Amino acid sequence: MAELMVGLRKTSLVDYPGRIAATLFLPGCNLRCPWCHNRELVEPQGFAVAQNLNINEPHFRAATQNLSVTGAPSPAQAPENAPALIPLSQALDIIQKRKNVLGGIAITGGEPTLRPELPDIVAAIHRLGLEVKLDTNGTLLLSLEKLLREDETRPDYVAMDLKLAPDRYRELLPGRRLSAHKLAAHEPQKMSDEDSHASPGQNLRRSVELLRQYGIPHEFRTLALPGSFITEKDIEELAALVDESPWYFAGFRGGNCLDPQWDLLKEPAPSEVEALVQVARALGKHAMVRGI
């Protein structure tokens, strides 16, 4: 079997809070968020354009109505700063050589919990004496639960994305207009029957409960999206999942989006990001704009 190819950023000052870290990028994702800027990891085969959202759906019509766009979509290509994919063993060798200057490793994607190799990767990093931060969308409950069950595979910090109201997560699944793409030479594991049939929003709720159950330090992250694609109602419903942990908000920025049409949408103004933060704060949450 071909070895898993991964991306590696040798040094990052922003991916692991308070630490100098390296960032490991694992390919493959179970969602098709059209605004995702890691398209080369979500769909490694040819950077195919994802159009999973039906443009006739109310949420999409509302999100794109009255938005200013300029220019035309450019051909899909990896951004200049995208990490080149290298064999996993090579990435771990580089991490081992740099372990004395690193404070931890951030594992991101794609969606890392889709990868069957993830528990072994976390364990290998722990054996080097380094702590692990995991970025996840929280929708693959059984994979996350397996990871948290053992001390050696349990991440030390988790950043969980809260994208939309839980009941809206089905809008982000592949399959309506886009079939899930297989990875060249190395496919991610298939979702378990339970993960496949359970609502991704239900899995998200239970994943948050798991973080509290295991006492893992964590944060939540939400993007303010163009137009009205994410609303105050979404924030109100997401707030029911959020505990006293930090809830960071940031504004969408175009560039290398999974759906190139999103690169043309007007980015939210800082005031729009702050408005969502204020909704969360009014609900008693420790919400803030990332970087402030």
Secondary structure by P-SEA (a helix, b strand, c coil): cccccccccccccccccccbbbbbbbbbbccccccccccccccccccccccccccccaaaaaaacccccccccccccccccccccccaaaaaaaaaaacccccbbbbbccccccccaaaaaaaaaaaacbbbbbbccccaaaaaaaaaccccccccbbbbbbcccccccccccccccccccccccccccccccccccccaaaaaaaaaaaaaaacccbbbbbbbcccccccaaaaaaaaaaccccbbbbbbbbbcccccccccccccccaaaaaaaaaaaaaaccccccccc
